Structure formats: structure tokens, C-alpha cells
């Protein structure tokens, strides 16, 4: 049975648990799970075989809008769906002000800047761009026309990133687009390595043909990107400053998950089943800096880069805020498009964050341009529901 348990943990990508804990599983009329670490003995629970559902984490279910949005104004709904956007470390670095004339002003919340891996704030503004894209889609779906004005602000400025004027059109609402926003998610599982169809590639690249290139995973460049992504991840994973920053965004316990509603949760990182139960109840964010956790992350990343259909690259010619925001809008549309095509989508920007790897990859893949965003994609058998938490609208919005 020990081999069975080890296999189960490996399948869930939770090998680090085995290295930190010795587990015994006895099977009869009951399952007894005992975790032994050093001299501490912890009995988790004695349960019947048919009632192992106690391992399910209720706090990791997606946030359904049906109850949360009843009776809310259109502006509140629009901002709710805007906040479904992806962001680095699920940091959700946006703020908004809503004015009575149906205008929304969007700011970057620089208190959520990832100082170590994103010191210039490029990824922060890309995340804000994804928020603006979702806002635009949600407003259109609820029958509003949008007029978006971007401002050339800076990372330390209190000026807004964008002003958005909404005008009611009277057109029928397209609520199916709102569901698409809610279903958008990042998948960290290995993908099918089968070639992406030409039709699907064209649908993705056509979103922004001047900015997007697709690199097949089995091509020379694809293998180069896979190698450099793993190399960049490994360097960053063992960098103390990056470890400390990552740990500050870890939300292991159910209490942290539900109170902070941001950051990286066990479910969001794909740690499920017994492993998820152990992490939620017996581990602290500081444990993510341990050798066993770090090495498991490297091994998991190797499986990820070796199992995908290809790489999506977004690049720009210029280096300014409006370009970064536009990259975020492109990224969000790509993620939504991949979801509709049953293509798993996983941003992997370590290749951008680590020098000199960034420069090396730029010169080989997009000479004369700057890579701003990298994601691996590949077909999946099924698309699970999103599990990452979102902060309530009131926590990032001021209604004037």
C-alpha cells in the first residue's frame, strides 16, 4: 500500500510531501492516515473508505455569481467580471473609481507590485490590461459601449492607467460572454503534446497578428524555449529574494484563502487530494522555501515544458505603459480563446524575468523586439472549473 500512496502523490505532483513526511496507510473497513514528521505524530482522521470526501476543500470552489450579484448595479457587475482577469501570482493589482455619469477610472495598485521578479512593473500593468479587457467585454455583454482612454503614467505615479466612459446602447444583453469570463482559468497540468491544428493557431494569432507568434513544441525553437523556461524557473526557484516574495503570496490555510482572497492557493497550484489536505492543514507559506518543495516545483515544471503543443509569445517594439496594457488585453483574449478551443493555457514568464536568459531568448525568437508574455498551450481532455479566489468589488473600488 505504501507504493500505491506514493504513486497517488506523484500523480498529484505532491512528491515534496513524501520527502517531508512518512505516511502509513492501512486499509480494511477504515482508512487510517498517519503523518509522522521528525518526532511529531499527527493523526489526521479515521474515516470509512466510502467517505473520503472529507479531503475536498470547500473553500477552493469557484465563485458563482448567481447569488453574489443579485440586486447589484451594472457598474458593480462589470467590475466583478473585470476582476476575473488573470494576474501574476494572482496579485490582482488594480483599483477603480466609479462616477455617477457611468465612468470608471482604473488605477494600478502598486502596493501589490512584485518587487523582485517584476521591479519595473511590466507584469503589473499587463495584469491591469487584462482587467481592462474583461471590463470592456463585460460592459459590452451588459449592453454598454465603451470609450477607453489610456494614460502614460509611471509605476510610482498616483495617476490613473485608464478612463472608461460607458454608454448604454439599448442592445440585447449577451450574457454568454459573462460565463466565458468566469470560466477563464490557468491550467498547470501537463498538456497533450499533439500538434495544435492550423485552424486553431490562426484563431489565436489573429487576435493580434503584429504581436503574437506561435512556436510548435516539437520545433527547434520550441525545444529551445522549453529548455530556457526550465532553466529560468530553476534559477528563480533557488533565489532567496524570489523565494521570500513567492512565500508572501502563498495562501495555504483555508483561513488565509478565504480572508485574503488573492495569491496562490493549493487548489490554484494543482495540489489536490491528500496532498491538498496536508498543505492546507499542516504547512505554512514558509515551507515553500524548503528544498523539497522547491525541487518538486522544478520537477513539475520539467513535466510541464515537456508536455505541451506549443508556445505563445507576445512581443512589442516599444517599451511603455500603453504597450504593456495592450499586451494584457491581448493575453486575456488569448486565454479566453484557448478555453473555447479546449486548449490548456499556462503563462510561464520566468523566461522573461531572469537575466541573461531574457536577452538570449529575445535575440533568438524575436530579434529587434521585446518578449512581454510567454504561455504554453496544449489540448486537454477536460477543462476544470476555476478555483482561484477573487477579492470583493468593494475592496478595490470607490463608488463616488
C-alpha positions as CSV (number, residue, x, y, z in Angstrom):
1,X,0.0,0.0,0.0
2,X,2.9,2.3,0.5
3,X,3.7,2.1,-3.2
4,X,0.1,2.9,-4.0
5,X,0.2,6.0,-1.8
6,X,3.5,7.2,-3.3
7,X,2.0,6.8,-6.8
8,X,-1.0,8.8,-5.8
9,X,1.1,11.6,-4.5
10,X,3.3,11.6,-7.6
11,X,0.2,11.7,-9.8
12,X,-0.9,14.8,-7.9
13,X,2.6,16.4,-8.2
14,X,2.9,16.4,-4.5
15,X,6.2,14.5,-4.1
16,X,7.5,17.0,-1.7
17,X,5.1,15.7,0.9
18,X,6.7,12.3,0.8
19,X,10.1,13.9,1.4
20,X,9.0,15.8,4.4
21,X,6.6,13.2,5.9
22,X,6.5,9.5,6.3
23,X,3.0,8.2,5.6
24,X,1.3,4.9,6.5
25,X,-2.0,3.8,5.1
26,X,-3.8,0.8,6.4
27,X,-6.9,-0.5,4.6
28,X,-9.6,-2.6,6.0
29,X,-13.0,-1.3,6.9
30,X,-11.3,2.0,7.5
31,X,-8.5,4.2,6.1
32,X,-6.1,5.4,8.7
33,X,-3.7,8.1,7.5
34,X,-0.9,8.9,9.9
35,X,1.6,11.7,9.2
36,X,5.0,11.5,11.1
37,X,7.4,14.3,10.9
38,X,10.6,14.1,13.0
39,X,9.3,13.4,16.5
40,X,5.9,14.8,16.0
41,X,3.0,12.4,15.4
42,X,-0.2,13.7,13.8
43,X,-3.2,11.5,13.2
44,X,-5.3,13.2,10.5
45,X,-8.6,11.3,10.7
46,X,-10.1,7.8,10.9
47,X,-12.8,7.5,8.2
48,X,-14.7,4.8,6.3
49,X,-13.4,4.1,2.9
50,X,-16.5,5.3,1.2
51,X,-16.4,8.7,2.9
52,X,-13.0,10.0,1.9
53,X,-14.7,13.2,0.6
54,X,-13.5,14.9,3.7
55,X,-10.4,15.7,1.6
56,X,-12.4,18.1,-0.6
57,X,-11.7,21.7,0.1
58,X,-15.0,23.7,0.1
59,X,-13.0,27.0,0.1
60,X,-11.5,26.1,-3.3
61,X,-14.7,26.1,-5.3
62,X,-15.1,28.8,-7.9
63,X,-17.1,31.9,-7.1
64,X,-20.6,31.6,-8.6
65,X,-22.2,34.9,-9.5
66,X,-25.8,33.9,-9.2
67,X,-26.2,34.9,-5.5
68,X,-23.3,37.4,-5.2
69,X,-24.6,39.7,-8.0
70,X,-28.4,39.7,-7.2
71,X,-29.6,43.2,-6.9
72,X,-26.3,44.8,-7.8
73,X,-25.9,47.7,-10.2
74,X,-24.5,47.2,-13.7
75,X,-21.3,49.0,-12.7
76,X,-20.8,46.6,-9.8
77,X,-21.4,43.6,-12.1
78,X,-19.0,44.9,-14.7
79,X,-16.2,45.3,-12.1
80,X,-16.9,41.9,-10.7
81,X,-16.3,40.3,-14.1
82,X,-13.3,42.6,-14.7
83,X,-11.8,41.1,-11.6
84,X,-11.9,37.6,-13.1
85,X,-8.8,38.6,-15.1
86,X,-5.6,36.8,-14.6
87,X,-2.6,38.4,-12.8
88,X,0.9,37.5,-11.8
89,X,0.8,35.5,-8.5
90,X,-3.0,36.2,-8.6
91,X,-2.0,39.6,-7.1
92,X,-5.0,41.4,-8.5
93,X,-3.1,44.7,-8.7
94,X,-6.0,47.0,-9.7
95,X,-8.1,49.7,-8.2
96,X,-11.2,51.5,-9.6
97,X,-13.3,54.6,-9.1
98,X,-16.9,54.7,-10.4
99,X,-18.5,58.1,-11.1
100,X,-22.3,58.8,-11.4
101,X,-22.0,59.5,-15.1
102,X,-21.1,55.8,-15.8
103,X,-17.4,56.5,-16.0
104,X,-14.8,54.1,-14.5
105,X,-11.3,55.2,-13.8
106,X,-8.7,52.3,-13.4
107,X,-5.5,52.6,-11.4
108,X,-2.6,50.3,-10.8
109,X,-2.3,49.1,-7.2
110,X,1.4,49.4,-6.8
111,X,1.2,48.0,-3.2
112,X,0.8,44.7,-5.0
113,X,3.9,45.0,-7.1
114,X,6.2,42.0,-7.3
115,X,9.3,43.9,-6.5
116,X,11.7,41.0,-7.0
117,X,10.5,39.4,-10.2
118,X,8.8,42.4,-11.7
119,X,10.7,45.5,-10.5
120,X,9.8,47.7,-13.5
121,X,6.1,46.8,-13.1
122,X,5.7,45.4,-16.6
123,X,3.7,42.4,-15.4
124,X,1.7,44.6,-13.1
125,X,0.5,46.7,-16.0
126,X,-0.1,43.7,-18.1
127,X,-2.4,42.4,-15.3
128,X,-4.2,45.8,-15.3
129,X,-4.6,45.5,-19.0
130,X,-6.2,42.1,-18.6
131,X,-8.6,43.7,-16.1
132,X,-9.5,46.4,-18.6
133,X,-10.1,43.8,-21.3
134,X,-12.5,41.9,-19.1
135,X,-14.2,45.2,-18.1
136,X,-14.7,46.0,-21.8
137,X,-16.1,42.6,-22.6
138,X,-18.4,42.6,-19.6
139,X,-19.7,46.1,-20.3
140,X,-20.4,45.1,-24.0
141,X,-22.2,42.0,-22.8
142,X,-24.4,44.0,-20.5
143,X,-25.4,46.4,-23.3
144,X,-22.8,49.3,-23.0
145,X,-20.5,50.8,-25.5
146,X,-17.1,51.7,-24.1
147,X,-14.7,54.6,-24.8
148,X,-11.3,53.7,-23.3
149,X,-8.6,56.3,-22.9
150,X,-5.1,55.2,-21.7
151,X,-2.7,57.5,-19.9
152,X,1.1,57.3,-19.9
153,X,1.6,57.1,-16.2
154,X,4.6,55.5,-14.3
155,X,5.0,52.9,-11.7
156,X,5.2,55.3,-8.8
157,X,2.6,57.7,-10.1
158,X,-0.8,58.2,-8.5
159,X,-2.3,59.0,-11.9
160,X,-4.8,56.5,-13.4
161,X,-4.0,54.0,-16.1
162,X,-7.2,54.4,-18.0
163,X,-10.6,56.2,-18.0
164,X,-13.6,54.3,-19.4
165,X,-16.8,56.0,-20.4
166,X,-19.8,53.7,-20.7
167,X,-22.9,54.5,-22.8
168,X,-26.0,52.4,-22.7
169,X,-26.7,51.1,-26.3
170,X,-30.1,49.5,-25.8
171,X,-28.9,46.4,-27.5
172,X,-29.8,43.0,-26.0
173,X,-27.5,41.6,-23.4
174,X,-25.1,38.8,-24.3
175,X,-24.8,37.0,-21.0
176,X,-22.9,34.0,-22.5
177,X,-19.8,36.2,-22.7
178,X,-20.0,36.7,-18.9
179,X,-19.9,33.0,-18.4
180,X,-16.8,32.8,-20.5
181,X,-15.1,35.4,-18.3
182,X,-15.9,33.3,-15.2
183,X,-14.6,30.1,-16.8
184,X,-11.3,31.5,-17.8
185,X,-8.5,29.9,-15.8
186,X,-4.8,28.9,-15.8
187,X,-4.0,25.2,-16.0
188,X,-0.7,24.0,-14.6
189,X,-1.2,20.3,-15.6
190,X,0.8,18.6,-18.4
191,X,-1.0,19.1,-21.7
192,X,-1.3,16.8,-24.7
193,X,1.8,17.1,-26.9
194,X,-0.2,16.6,-30.2
195,X,0.3,19.3,-32.8
196,X,-2.1,22.3,-32.5
197,X,-4.3,22.5,-35.6
198,X,-3.6,25.2,-38.1
199,X,-7.2,26.5,-37.8
200,X,-6.8,26.9,-34.0
201,X,-3.4,28.5,-34.4
202,X,-4.9,31.0,-36.8
203,X,-7.7,31.8,-34.4
204,X,-5.2,32.6,-31.7
205,X,-2.7,34.6,-33.8
206,X,-5.5,36.6,-35.5
207,X,-6.2,38.3,-32.2
208,X,-3.1,40.4,-32.6
209,X,-1.0,39.2,-35.6
210,X,1.5,42.0,-35.2
211,X,2.3,40.9,-31.6
212,X,1.6,37.2,-31.4
213,X,3.7,34.3,-32.7
214,X,3.2,30.6,-32.2
215,X,6.1,28.2,-31.8
216,X,5.4,24.5,-32.1
217,X,6.8,22.5,-29.2
218,X,8.5,19.9,-31.5
219,X,10.3,22.6,-33.5
220,X,13.9,23.6,-32.9
221,X,12.7,26.9,-31.4
222,X,10.1,25.2,-29.3
223,X,12.7,22.9,-27.7
224,X,14.9,25.9,-27.1
225,X,12.1,27.7,-25.3
226,X,11.3,24.6,-23.2
227,X,14.9,24.3,-22.2
228,X,15.3,28.0,-21.3
229,X,12.0,28.1,-19.4
230,X,13.1,25.3,-17.2
231,X,16.5,26.9,-16.7
232,X,14.9,30.2,-15.8
233,X,12.4,28.6,-13.4
234,X,15.2,26.7,-11.7
235,X,17.4,29.8,-11.2
236,X,14.5,31.8,-9.8
237,X,13.2,29.0,-7.6
238,X,16.6,28.9,-5.8
239,X,16.9,32.7,-5.5
240,X,16.3,33.7,-1.8
241,X,14.6,37.0,-2.6
242,X,12.3,35.4,-5.1
243,X,11.5,32.6,-2.6
244,X,10.6,35.2,0.1
245,X,8.4,37.1,-2.4
246,X,6.6,33.9,-3.5
247,X,6.1,32.8,0.1
248,X,4.4,36.1,0.9
249,X,1.8,35.3,-1.8
250,X,1.2,31.7,-0.7
251,X,-2.3,31.1,0.9
252,X,-2.1,27.6,2.3
253,X,-4.7,27.5,5.1
254,X,-8.5,27.8,4.4
255,X,-8.4,30.8,6.7
256,X,-5.9,32.7,4.6
257,X,-7.6,31.6,1.3
258,X,-11.0,33.0,2.5
259,X,-9.8,36.1,4.3
260,X,-7.3,37.4,1.7
261,X,-8.9,36.1,-1.5
262,X,-5.8,36.6,-3.6
263,X,-2.5,34.9,-4.1
264,X,-1.6,31.3,-4.8
265,X,-3.7,28.6,-3.1
266,X,-3.1,24.8,-3.0
267,X,-6.0,24.3,-5.5
268,X,-4.7,27.0,-7.8
269,X,-1.3,25.3,-7.8
270,X,-2.9,22.0,-8.6
271,X,-2.2,20.4,-5.2
272,X,-5.3,18.3,-4.6
273,X,-6.5,15.2,-2.8
274,X,-4.5,14.0,0.2
275,X,-1.6,16.4,-0.7
276,X,-4.0,19.4,-0.7
277,X,-5.4,18.4,2.7
278,X,-1.9,18.2,4.2
279,X,-0.8,21.5,2.7
280,X,-4.0,23.3,3.9
281,X,-3.8,21.9,7.4
282,X,-0.1,21.3,8.2
283,X,2.1,23.5,6.1
284,X,2.9,27.2,6.3
285,X,3.9,29.5,3.4
286,X,7.5,29.5,4.7
287,X,7.6,25.8,3.9
288,X,7.5,26.7,0.2
289,X,11.2,27.7,0.6
290,X,12.3,24.3,1.7
291,X,14.5,22.2,-0.6
292,X,11.8,19.5,-1.0
293,X,9.1,22.0,-2.1
294,X,11.5,23.8,-4.4
295,X,12.8,20.7,-6.1
296,X,9.3,19.4,-6.6
297,X,8.4,22.7,-8.3
298,X,11.4,22.2,-10.7
299,X,10.4,18.6,-11.4
300,X,6.8,19.7,-12.0
301,X,8.0,22.5,-14.4
302,X,10.0,20.0,-16.3
303,X,6.9,17.9,-16.9
304,X,5.0,21.0,-18.0
305,X,7.5,22.2,-20.5
306,X,7.9,18.7,-21.9
307,X,4.2,18.2,-22.3
308,X,2.5,20.9,-24.4
309,X,1.6,21.5,-28.1
310,X,3.5,24.8,-28.4
311,X,4.3,28.2,-27.1
312,X,2.6,31.5,-27.5
313,X,4.8,34.6,-27.5
314,X,3.6,38.2,-27.2
315,X,6.2,40.8,-28.1
316,X,6.3,44.6,-28.6
317,X,8.6,47.1,-30.4
318,X,8.3,49.8,-27.7
319,X,8.8,49.8,-24.0
320,X,6.0,51.9,-22.5
321,X,2.9,51.6,-20.3
322,X,0.3,51.6,-23.1
323,X,2.2,48.7,-24.8
324,X,2.2,46.8,-21.6
325,X,-1.5,47.4,-21.0
326,X,-2.2,46.3,-24.6
327,X,-0.3,43.1,-24.0
328,X,-2.5,42.4,-21.1
329,X,-5.6,42.8,-23.2
330,X,-4.2,40.5,-25.8
331,X,-3.2,37.9,-23.2
332,X,-6.7,37.9,-21.8
333,X,-8.4,37.4,-25.2
334,X,-6.0,34.6,-26.0
335,X,-6.7,32.9,-22.7
336,X,-10.5,33.1,-23.4
337,X,-9.9,31.9,-27.0
338,X,-7.9,28.9,-25.8
339,X,-10.6,28.0,-23.3
340,X,-13.1,27.9,-26.1
341,X,-10.9,25.7,-28.2
342,X,-10.2,23.3,-25.3
343,X,-6.6,24.3,-25.2
344,X,-4.9,24.5,-21.8
345,X,-3.3,27.9,-21.2
346,X,-0.4,28.4,-18.8
347,X,1.6,31.7,-18.5
348,X,5.3,30.9,-17.8
349,X,7.0,34.3,-17.6
350,X,10.1,33.2,-15.7
351,X,11.9,33.2,-19.1
352,X,11.3,37.0,-19.2
353,X,12.1,37.7,-15.5
354,X,15.5,36.1,-15.4
355,X,18.6,37.7,-17.0
356,X,20.5,37.0,-19.1
357,X,18.1,34.3,-20.3
358,X,15.6,37.0,-21.3
359,X,18.1,38.7,-23.6
360,X,19.2,35.3,-25.1
361,X,15.6,34.3,-25.9
362,X,14.7,37.7,-27.3
363,X,17.6,37.7,-29.7
364,X,16.8,34.2,-31.0
365,X,13.0,34.2,-31.2
366,X,12.0,37.9,-31.8
367,X,15.2,39.9,-32.8
368,X,14.6,43.6,-32.6
369,X,11.6,43.2,-30.3
370,X,10.9,42.6,-26.6
371,X,9.1,39.5,-25.4
372,X,6.4,40.6,-22.9
373,X,4.5,37.4,-22.3
374,X,5.0,33.7,-22.7
375,X,2.5,30.8,-22.3
376,X,2.5,27.2,-23.1
377,X,-0.7,25.7,-24.6
378,X,-1.9,22.3,-25.5
379,X,-5.1,20.3,-25.8
380,X,-6.7,18.9,-22.6
381,X,-9.3,16.2,-22.1
382,X,-11.4,18.4,-19.9
383,X,-11.3,22.0,-18.6
384,X,-11.8,22.1,-14.8
385,X,-13.7,25.0,-13.2
386,X,-11.6,27.9,-12.0
387,X,-10.5,27.7,-8.3
388,X,-8.6,31.0,-7.7
389,X,-10.3,33.4,-5.3
390,X,-11.1,37.0,-6.1
391,X,-11.4,40.0,-3.8
392,X,-14.9,41.6,-3.4
393,X,-15.6,44.5,-5.7
394,X,-15.8,46.9,-2.7
395,X,-12.3,46.1,-1.7
396,X,-10.7,47.6,-4.8
397,X,-13.4,50.1,-5.8
398,X,-14.6,53.5,-4.6
399,X,-18.1,54.5,-5.7
400,X,-18.2,58.3,-5.9
